[in-house]
């Protein structure tokens, strides 16, 4: 029975890790979509200038 519970613990640990990585992926997707929305809300002339200043050191 101990071995059973031990394997159950491992199973739940893997499940937790899986859901945690899913959370990270969804958070990353949300951030990208928000960033895209913010950048697309700028007037067309502002976006390239912003991009140029961002890429320059």
Order of alpha helices (4+ residues) and beta strands (2+ residues): alpha-alpha
